[in-house]
Amino acid sequence: MPMENRERTKLFIVIGLAVLFVLVGYFRFFHGKGVSPVQPNVAAGTAGPIAIPPVDFKGLRPAAGLPESVSPPRVARLPICRL
């Protein structure tokens, strides 16, 4: 009898998952894909290129706290061990 209950439980789980997959597939691929009303052409209303004025950097101070130049990284020298 216990094996029969296990098989019955497995069958219910498989049937439940199958129903779940069918519902997910329906809502994912078919639901809400009806004929939509005609929408106006969005591309026709887009603006042309935007003109950006040039920026004058001559009047600005250099950023504080940043070093003017960076020194090269130091390399560790290990002593040579001879036997």
C-alpha positions in Angstrom: 0.0 0.0 0.0 2.7 2.6 0.8 4.1 2.3 -2.7 0.7 2.9 -4.2 0.4 6.2 -2.2 3.9 7.3 -3.4 2.9 6.6 -7.0 -0.4 8.5 -6.6 1.5 11.5 -5.1 4.0 11.5 -7.9 1.1 11.4 -10.4 -0.6 14.4 -8.8 2.7 16.3 -8.8 3.3 15.6 -12.5 -0.3 16.6 -13.4 -0.1 19.8 -11.3 3.2 20.8 -12.9 1.8 20.1 -16.4 -1.2 22.3 -15.7 1.1 25.0 -14.3 3.4 24.9 -17.4 0.3 25.1 -19.7 -1.0 28.2 -17.8 2.4 29.9 -17.8 2.8 29.2 -21.5 -0.7 30.6 -22.2 -0.1 33.8 -20.3 3.4 34.2 -21.6 2.7 33.7 -25.3 -1.0 34.1 -26.1 -2.8 36.2 -23.5 -3.1 39.9 -24.4 -1.7 39.5 -28.0 -5.0 40.5 -29.6 -5.3 43.1 -32.3 -4.3 46.5 -30.9 -5.6 49.8 -32.1 -3.5 51.6 -34.7 -0.9 53.7 -33.0 0.6 56.8 -34.5 4.0 56.6 -36.0 6.4 57.4 -33.2 9.4 57.8 -35.5 7.6 60.7 -37.4 7.5 62.8 -34.2 11.1 62.5 -33.2 13.3 65.5 -33.1 16.3 66.0 -35.3 19.9 66.2 -34.1 20.5 68.3 -31.0 23.0 71.1 -31.2 25.4 71.1 -28.3 27.4 74.3 -27.8 31.2 74.0 -27.4 32.5 74.1 -23.8 35.4 76.5 -22.9 37.8 74.8 -20.4 40.3 77.7 -20.3 38.6 79.4 -17.3 38.5 76.4 -15.1 40.9 75.5 -12.3 42.6 72.1 -12.3 41.0 69.6 -10.0 42.3 69.8 -6.4 43.8 66.7 -4.8 44.8 65.0 -7.9 48.6 64.6 -8.6 50.0 66.2 -11.7 52.0 63.2 -12.6 52.0 59.6 -11.3 55.3 57.9 -10.4 55.9 54.5 -11.9 55.1 51.5 -9.7 57.9 50.1 -7.5 59.1 46.6 -8.2 60.1 44.4 -5.3 63.7 43.0 -5.7 64.2 39.7 -4.0 67.7 38.6 -3.0 69.3 35.9 -5.1 69.9 32.7 -3.1 72.8 30.6 -4.2 73.4 27.1 -3.0 
